C-alpha cells in the first residue's frame, strides 16, 4: 500500500478519535472513571498572592533558582521550597496562580500562565509577591472547555460555576460528555 495513503488514513483515524460525542441520548452508564473541571470564581481567578505552604497534590513542572526550588501545583500555583541545605529542604511558601501549568524565571521575575493570561510576578520577597505585568488573553479560553489530550468521559463545563482552571480525575455518575 502506498505510504501516503497509509499516512492519510492514520491522520483521519486520529482526528476521528478526538471528536466530542453527544451522549445525551444514550442510556445512563452509571459510575465511571473520568475527569471533572476545577473552577475559580469569576471574581478571583486572576488574584496572585503569597500563602503559607500548601500540601503538594498534583505536581507539575519544577524550576530551580538558587536557593529555591519552584514546584508547579498544576492549575493552582507554585510551591516554594528552600533548598539551602539539600539534606533538609523546607517548604516556605505557596504562590497562588490559578490555571498555572508552566513557569519560567528570569532574575527576580517569575512568569506563569494564569488561565488565559501570562503574568510576570516579582519574587524578590517570596512572602509578598507582586504582579508586575500581565498579557491578557494570550491563551484561548476555548481550550479550557475540554480536557487537553484526554480521551474518555468528563463532566461537562458549567460556565455559571466560574472559569475552568484545570481538570482532576474523579468518579462520575452518568456523565454527559465524552471525547
C-alpha positions in Angstrom: 0.0 0.0 0.0 1.3 3.5 -0.8 2.9 5.2 2.2 0.9 8.5 1.6 -2.4 6.6 1.6 -1.4 4.9 4.9 -0.4 8.3 6.4 -3.7 10.0 5.3 -5.7 7.1 6.7 -3.8 7.2 10.0 -4.4 11.0 10.3 -8.1 10.5 9.5 -8.4 7.9 12.3 -6.5 10.1 14.8 -8.8 13.1 14.1 -11.9 10.9 14.4 -10.9 9.8 17.9 -10.8 13.4 19.0 -14.4 14.3 18.2 -16.7 15.3 21.0 -19.5 12.8 21.3 -23.1 13.8 22.3 -24.2 11.0 24.7 -27.4 12.7 26.0 -29.5 10.2 24.0 -27.6 7.2 25.3 -28.9 5.1 28.2 -27.4 6.0 31.6 -23.9 4.5 32.0 -23.7 4.6 35.8 -20.4 5.3 37.7 -17.3 5.7 35.5 -13.8 7.0 35.9 -13.2 10.3 34.2 -12.2 13.9 34.8 -14.1 16.9 36.1 -13.3 20.6 35.7 -11.7 22.7 38.5 -13.2 26.1 38.8 -12.1 29.5 40.1 -14.7 32.1 41.0 -15.3 34.7 38.3 -14.0 37.5 40.7 -10.9 35.8 42.0 -9.2 33.8 39.1 -6.6 36.5 38.5 -5.6 37.1 42.1 -1.9 36.4 42.6 -0.9 36.1 46.3 1.6 34.5 48.6 0.3 31.9 51.0 1.7 29.6 53.7 3.0 26.2 52.4 0.2 24.0 51.0 0.0 20.2 50.5 1.5 19.0 47.2 -1.1 17.1 45.4 -0.8 17.4 41.6 2.8 18.1 40.8 3.8 19.7 37.5 7.0 21.3 36.3 9.9 22.0 38.5 12.2 25.0 38.3 15.4 25.7 40.3 16.8 29.1 41.1 19.3 29.0 44.0 18.5 28.6 46.8 14.8 27.9 45.9 13.0 25.1 44.1 9.7 26.2 42.5 7.3 23.3 42.0 4.2 23.8 39.9 1.0 22.6 41.6 -1.0 22.1 38.4 -3.9 24.6 38.0 -3.4 26.1 41.5 0.0 27.7 41.8 3.7 27.3 42.8 5.2 25.7 45.9 8.4 27.4 47.0 11.0 25.2 48.7 14.2 26.5 50.3 17.0 24.2 49.3 19.8 26.0 51.0 20.5 22.7 52.8 19.8 19.9 50.3 19.6 17.3 53.0 16.8 19.3 54.7 14.6 21.1 52.1 12.0 23.3 53.7 8.7 24.3 52.2 8.4 28.1 52.8 5.5 29.5 50.7 2.9 28.9 48.0 2.2 31.4 45.3 -1.5 31.2 44.2 -1.8 31.4 40.4 -5.0 29.8 39.2 -4.8 27.8 36.0 -1.0 27.7 36.2 0.7 24.9 34.2 4.0 26.4 33.2 6.6 28.6 34.9 9.9 30.3 34.0 12.2 32.7 35.9 14.5 35.4 34.8 16.2 37.4 37.5 13.6 38.1 40.2 10.7 37.8 37.8 8.6 34.6 37.7 6.5 34.1 34.6 3.4 31.9 34.8 0.2 31.3 32.9 -2.9 32.4 34.7 -5.9 30.9 32.9 -5.9 32.9 29.6 -3.2 35.4 30.7 0.6 35.4 31.1 1.7 37.1 34.3 5.1 38.4 35.4 5.5 38.2 39.2 8.2 39.9 41.3 9.6 37.2 43.7 12.2 39.4 45.4 10.2 38.9 48.6 8.8 35.4 48.3 6.3 36.0 51.2 5.0 39.2 49.5 4.9 38.6 45.7 3.8 41.4 43.4 2.2 41.1 40.0 4.3 43.5 37.8 2.6 42.9 34.4 0.0 40.9 32.6 -0.5 40.0 29.0 -4.3 39.4 28.8 -5.9 36.7 26.6 -2.7 35.2 25.4 -4.2 31.7 25.6 -7.7 30.9 24.4 -10.4 30.2 26.8 -12.0 27.6 24.5 -9.0 25.4 25.1 -10.1 25.1 28.8 -13.6 23.8 27.8 -12.3 20.3 27.2 -9.6 18.3 29.0 -6.5 18.7 26.8 -5.0 15.5 25.5 -7.7 13.4 27.2 -9.9 10.7 25.7 -12.8 9.4 27.7 -15.7 10.6 29.9 -15.7 14.0 31.5 -18.0 16.3 33.4 -19.4 19.0 31.0 -18.3 22.6 31.8 -20.8 24.7 33.7 -20.0 28.4 33.0 -22.1 29.6 35.9 -19.5 28.0 38.4 -16.6 30.2 37.2 -13.6 29.8 35.0 -12.2 26.3 34.3 -8.6 26.4 35.6 -7.8 22.7 35.2 -9.1 19.1 35.4 -8.9 16.4 38.0 -9.6 12.7 37.9 -12.9 11.7 39.5 -15.6 9.1 39.6 -18.5 10.4 37.5 -22.2 9.4 37.7 -23.8 9.3 34.2 -21.5 11.9 32.6 -22.9 13.8 29.6 -19.7 14.4 27.8 -17.3 12.1 26.1 -14.3 12.8 23.9 
